[in-house]
Amino acid sequence: MLTYIVNRLLQSVVLLLLVSIIGFAVLNLAPGGPLSQYALTPGLTQEALDRIAHQMGLDRPLPVQYLDWIWRLLQGDWGKSYRDQLPVLQIISSHLFATLLLMGTSMVISIGLGTWIGIRGATKRYSVFDYTATIGAMVALSIPTFWFGLVAIYVFTLRLKWLPAGNMYTIGNESIMDYAIHLIMPSLVLAFVDIAVWSRYMRSATLDVINQDFVRTARAKGLPERSILMKHVVRNALIPMITLAGMQLPTILGGALVTETVFTWPGMGRLFLDSLGYHDYPVVMGLLMFSAILVLAGSLIADLLVAVVDPRVRFG
């Protein structure tokens, strides 16, 4: 187990290095750049623009800029924002809670509903419920998140006036209930596609377990069907779902980026788009590396949990 963890950590370091190189190159080779926001300033001379570029370190060769950035990153210095002149880690941490709250709530909803729909669909195979769940999953996987979010705002805010259109709370009324009301729509929209994914995977995993010999043996012994379902079928069907949870992190992060933008949710996804629009590359790179670390950590934790809950899994 220890050897496996060390190997995975070494692989993660290599992957993070590749992500940093590709991300840094793509950002700095793209049209425009951090200086584009200054170039449109009336009366700004080329000498002043060159002076700003020198102060920001943008007049150096790109490999030198990258090596300087990665060296400071390894020392815990993630740089400063071009726009706010604040440390990147401080900016990310100020938006982290909002994203974790949205992602956590979305995962609870998607895992809970998706698991229930999948199990019920497998036990009621070819029933009206199963066909309805299958069609609903196909529709959910076909609908873009931003479009579904706009429809939700139109229906529940503009027409029914039940829920707020966006933001994380009402200014001057930062109560737990106010947070919960603002969280309903973005979390459901973010969970919409994941519910379909979880239900399809859970249905397949449950059907695989139902057809196993140990389940037929349990029925032959006269055990109640509910006991067989909960103690034997569901317990074993959930094991591959742990791996799926780790694999879903990139999808949830990508969905959070769109959802936070649609609902003006002050999380890391919205911060990423805002920073990209302002060419605030230190913040963009910080968010990119932070997201990559979260994804790799989630994948490793999921693999280790599979080994804990399934004694058949052994790491060499």
C-alpha positions as CSV (number, residue, x, y, z in Angstrom):
1,M,0.0,0.0,0.0
2,L,2.8,2.4,0.9
3,T,4.6,1.7,-2.3
4,Y,1.5,2.3,-4.3
5,I,0.9,5.7,-2.6
6,V,4.4,6.8,-3.2
7,N,4.2,5.8,-6.9
8,R,0.9,7.6,-7.3
9,L,2.4,10.7,-5.6
10,L,5.4,10.7,-7.9
11,Q,3.0,10.3,-10.9
12,S,1.0,13.2,-9.6
13,V,4.0,15.4,-9.4
14,V,4.9,14.6,-13.1
15,L,1.3,15.3,-14.2
16,L,1.2,18.6,-12.3
17,L,4.5,19.6,-13.9
18,L,3.0,18.9,-17.4
19,V,-0.2,20.7,-16.5
20,S,1.8,23.8,-15.4
21,I,4.0,23.8,-18.6
22,I,1.1,23.4,-20.9
23,G,-1.1,25.9,-19.1
24,F,1.7,28.5,-18.8
25,A,2.6,28.2,-22.5
26,V,-1.0,28.4,-23.7
27,L,-1.8,31.4,-21.6
28,N,1.3,33.4,-22.5
29,L,1.2,32.5,-26.2
30,A,-2.5,33.4,-26.6
31,P,-3.4,36.7,-28.4
32,G,-3.5,39.7,-26.1
33,G,-1.9,39.4,-22.8
34,P,-1.7,41.2,-19.5
35,L,-0.5,44.4,-21.2
36,S,-3.6,44.6,-23.4
37,Q,-5.6,46.2,-20.6
38,Y,-3.0,49.0,-20.5
39,A,-2.5,49.4,-24.3
40,L,-5.9,51.0,-24.7
41,T,-5.3,53.7,-22.1
42,P,-5.4,57.1,-23.8
43,G,-2.0,58.9,-23.8
44,L,0.0,55.8,-22.7
45,T,3.3,55.9,-24.6
46,Q,5.3,52.8,-25.7
47,E,8.0,53.7,-23.2
48,A,5.5,53.6,-20.3
49,L,4.2,50.3,-21.7
50,D,7.7,48.9,-21.8
51,R,8.3,50.1,-18.2
52,I,5.1,48.3,-17.0
53,A,6.2,45.1,-18.9
54,H,9.6,45.3,-17.1
55,Q,8.0,45.7,-13.7
56,M,5.7,42.7,-14.3
57,G,8.6,40.7,-15.6
58,L,7.0,40.2,-19.0
59,D,10.0,41.4,-21.0
60,R,11.9,38.2,-20.2
61,P,11.9,35.1,-22.4
62,L,9.0,32.8,-21.7
63,P,11.1,29.8,-20.4
64,V,12.8,32.2,-17.9
65,Q,9.3,33.5,-16.8
66,Y,8.1,29.9,-16.3
67,L,11.2,28.8,-14.3
68,D,10.9,31.8,-12.1
69,W,7.2,31.2,-11.5
70,I,7.6,27.4,-10.8
71,W,10.5,28.1,-8.4
72,R,8.4,30.6,-6.4
73,L,5.5,28.2,-6.5
74,L,7.6,25.5,-4.9
75,Q,8.5,27.9,-2.1
76,G,4.8,28.7,-1.4
77,D,4.7,31.9,-3.3
78,W,1.9,31.6,-5.9
79,G,2.4,35.2,-7.1
80,K,0.3,38.3,-7.0
81,S,-2.7,39.3,-9.0
82,Y,-2.1,41.7,-11.8
83,R,-5.5,43.3,-11.2
84,D,-5.7,43.5,-7.4
85,Q,-2.1,43.2,-6.4
86,L,-3.1,40.7,-3.8
87,P,-1.5,37.2,-3.2
88,V,-3.0,34.6,-5.4
89,L,-3.6,32.2,-2.5
90,Q,-5.5,34.8,-0.7
91,I,-7.7,35.4,-3.6
92,I,-8.3,31.7,-4.2
93,S,-9.0,31.1,-0.5
94,S,-11.6,33.9,-0.5
95,H,-13.6,32.0,-3.2
96,L,-12.9,28.5,-2.1
97,F,-15.7,28.1,0.4
98,A,-18.4,29.1,-2.1
99,T,-17.2,26.5,-4.6
100,L,-16.8,23.7,-2.0
101,L,-20.3,24.5,-0.7
102,L,-21.8,24.3,-4.2
103,M,-19.9,21.2,-5.2
104,G,-20.5,19.4,-1.9
105,T,-24.3,20.1,-2.0
106,S,-24.4,19.1,-5.7
107,M,-22.5,15.8,-5.0
108,V,-24.8,14.9,-2.1
109,I,-27.9,15.5,-4.3
110,S,-26.5,13.7,-7.4
111,I,-25.2,10.7,-5.4
112,G,-28.3,10.4,-3.3
113,L,-30.9,10.7,-6.1
114,G,-28.8,8.9,-8.7
115,T,-28.1,5.9,-6.5
116,W,-31.8,5.6,-5.5
117,I,-32.9,5.9,-9.2
118,G,-30.3,3.4,-10.3
119,I,-31.2,0.8,-7.7
120,R,-34.9,1.2,-8.2
121,G,-34.5,1.0,-12.0
122,A,-32.4,-2.2,-11.7
123,T,-34.9,-3.9,-9.3
124,K,-37.9,-2.8,-11.4
125,R,-36.2,-3.6,-14.7
126,Y,-38.3,-2.8,-17.8
127,S,-41.0,-1.2,-15.7
128,V,-42.5,2.2,-16.4
129,F,-40.1,3.7,-13.8
130,D,-37.1,2.2,-15.5
131,Y,-38.1,3.4,-18.9
132,T,-38.9,6.9,-17.6
133,A,-35.5,7.1,-15.8
134,T,-33.7,6.0,-18.9
135,I,-35.4,8.6,-21.1
136,G,-34.8,11.2,-18.4
137,A,-31.1,10.4,-18.2
138,M,-30.8,10.7,-22.0
139,V,-32.5,14.1,-21.9
140,A,-30.3,15.3,-18.9
141,L,-27.1,14.3,-20.7
142,S,-28.2,16.2,-23.8
143,I,-29.1,19.5,-22.2
144,P,-26.2,22.1,-21.8
145,T,-25.8,23.2,-18.2
146,F,-25.9,26.9,-19.1
147,W,-29.2,26.5,-21.0
148,F,-30.8,24.6,-18.2
149,G,-29.6,27.2,-15.7
150,L,-31.2,30.0,-17.7
151,V,-34.4,28.1,-18.0
152,A,-34.4,27.5,-14.3
153,I,-34.0,31.3,-13.7
154,Y,-36.8,32.1,-16.1
155,V,-39.2,29.6,-14.5
156,F,-38.5,29.9,-10.8
157,T,-37.4,33.5,-10.6
158,L,-39.1,35.5,-13.4
159,R,-42.3,33.5,-13.6
160,L,-43.0,31.9,-10.3
161,K,-40.8,34.3,-8.2
162,W,-39.9,31.4,-5.8
163,L,-36.1,31.6,-5.8
164,P,-33.5,34.3,-6.3
165,A,-31.8,34.5,-9.7
166,G,-28.2,34.5,-8.4
167,N,-25.6,35.5,-5.9
168,M,-24.7,33.6,-2.7
169,Y,-26.8,35.6,-0.2
170,T,-28.8,38.7,0.1
171,I,-26.8,41.7,1.3
172,G,-27.8,42.6,4.8
173,N,-29.5,39.2,5.4
174,E,-26.6,36.7,5.6
175,S,-28.5,34.0,7.5
176,I,-28.2,30.2,7.1
177,M,-31.7,30.1,5.6
178,D,-30.8,32.9,3.1
179,Y,-27.7,30.9,2.0
180,A,-29.8,27.7,1.6
181,I,-32.4,29.5,-0.6
182,H,-29.7,30.9,-2.8
183,L,-28.1,27.5,-3.0
184,I,-31.1,25.6,-4.2
185,M,-31.1,26.5,-8.0
186,P,-27.3,26.4,-8.7
187,S,-26.8,23.1,-6.8
188,L,-29.7,21.4,-8.6
189,V,-28.6,22.7,-12.0
190,L,-25.0,21.5,-11.3
191,A,-26.3,18.1,-10.1
192,F,-28.8,17.6,-13.0
193,V,-26.3,15.9,-15.4
194,D,-24.5,14.0,-12.6
195,I,-27.8,12.4,-11.4
196,A,-28.2,10.9,-14.8
197,V,-24.6,9.6,-14.8
198,W,-24.9,8.1,-11.3
199,S,-28.3,6.5,-12.1
200,R,-27.0,4.8,-15.2
201,Y,-23.8,3.5,-13.6
202,M,-25.7,2.4,-10.5
203,R,-28.3,0.6,-12.5
204,S,-25.6,-1.3,-14.4
205,A,-23.6,-2.2,-11.3
206,T,-26.8,-3.4,-9.4
207,L,-27.8,-5.6,-12.4
208,D,-24.3,-7.1,-12.4
209,V,-24.5,-8.0,-8.7
210,I,-28.1,-9.3,-8.9
211,N,-27.0,-11.9,-11.3
212,Q,-24.1,-13.2,-9.1
213,D,-24.2,-16.6,-7.5
214,F,-24.0,-15.4,-4.0
215,V,-27.2,-13.4,-4.5
216,R,-29.0,-16.5,-5.8
217,T,-27.7,-18.5,-2.8
218,A,-29.0,-15.9,-0.4
219,R,-32.5,-16.2,-2.1
220,A,-32.3,-20.0,-1.9
221,K,-31.7,-19.7,1.9
222,G,-35.0,-17.8,2.2
223,L,-33.6,-14.4,3.2
224,P,-36.0,-11.5,2.8
225,E,-35.7,-9.7,-0.5
226,R,-35.1,-6.4,1.3
227,S,-32.3,-7.9,3.3
228,I,-30.7,-9.3,0.2
229,L,-30.9,-6.0,-1.6
230,M,-29.4,-3.9,1.2
231,K,-26.8,-6.3,2.6
232,H,-25.6,-8.0,-0.5
233,V,-26.6,-6.2,-3.7
234,V,-26.3,-2.5,-2.8
235,R,-23.2,-3.0,-0.6
236,N,-21.3,-4.6,-3.5
237,A,-22.8,-2.4,-6.2
238,L,-21.5,0.7,-4.4
239,I,-17.9,-0.3,-4.6
240,P,-17.3,0.7,-8.2
241,M,-19.2,3.9,-7.5
242,I,-16.4,5.1,-5.2
243,T,-14.1,5.2,-8.2
244,L,-16.7,7.0,-10.2
245,A,-16.9,9.7,-7.5
246,G,-13.2,10.4,-8.0
247,M,-13.6,10.5,-11.7
248,Q,-16.5,12.9,-11.5
249,L,-14.4,15.6,-9.9
250,P,-13.2,17.1,-13.2
251,T,-16.8,17.1,-14.5
252,I,-18.1,18.8,-11.4
253,L,-15.4,21.4,-11.5
254,G,-16.2,22.1,-15.2
255,G,-19.9,22.3,-14.4
256,A,-19.2,24.6,-11.5
257,L,-17.4,27.0,-13.8
258,V,-20.6,27.3,-16.0
259,T,-23.0,27.2,-13.1
260,E,-21.2,29.9,-11.1
261,T,-21.2,32.2,-14.1
262,V,-24.9,31.7,-14.9
263,F,-25.9,32.3,-11.2
264,T,-23.2,34.9,-10.4
265,W,-22.0,32.5,-7.6
266,P,-18.8,33.9,-6.1
267,G,-16.7,30.7,-6.4
268,M,-13.5,29.7,-8.1
269,G,-15.3,29.0,-11.5
270,R,-16.5,32.6,-11.8
271,L,-13.1,33.8,-10.6
272,F,-11.4,31.8,-13.3
273,L,-13.5,33.4,-16.1
274,D,-13.2,36.9,-14.6
275,S,-9.4,36.5,-14.3
276,L,-9.2,35.1,-17.8
277,G,-11.1,38.1,-19.2
278,Y,-8.7,40.5,-17.4
279,H,-5.7,38.5,-18.5
280,D,-4.8,38.0,-14.8
281,Y,-2.5,35.1,-15.5
282,P,-1.1,34.5,-12.0
283,V,-4.6,33.9,-10.7
284,V,-5.6,31.8,-13.7
285,M,-2.5,29.6,-13.2
286,G,-3.1,29.4,-9.5
287,L,-6.7,28.2,-10.1
288,L,-5.5,25.7,-12.8
289,M,-2.9,24.2,-10.4
290,F,-5.3,24.2,-7.5
291,S,-8.0,22.4,-9.5
292,A,-5.4,19.9,-10.8
293,I,-4.3,19.1,-7.2
294,L,-8.0,18.6,-6.2
295,V,-8.6,16.2,-9.1
296,L,-5.5,14.1,-8.5
297,A,-6.1,14.0,-4.7
298,G,-9.7,13.0,-5.3
299,S,-8.7,10.2,-7.6
300,L,-6.1,8.9,-5.2
301,I,-8.5,9.0,-2.2
302,A,-11.1,7.1,-4.3
303,D,-8.7,4.4,-5.2
304,L,-7.6,4.0,-1.6
305,L,-11.2,3.8,-0.4
306,V,-11.9,1.0,-2.8
307,A,-9.1,-1.0,-1.3
308,V,-10.5,-0.3,2.2
309,V,-14.1,-1.4,1.5
310,D,-13.3,-4.2,-0.9
311,P,-10.9,-6.8,0.6
312,R,-10.3,-8.3,-2.9
313,V,-8.4,-5.2,-4.0
314,R,-4.7,-5.3,-3.2
315,F,-2.1,-2.8,-4.3
316,G,1.3,-4.1,-5.2
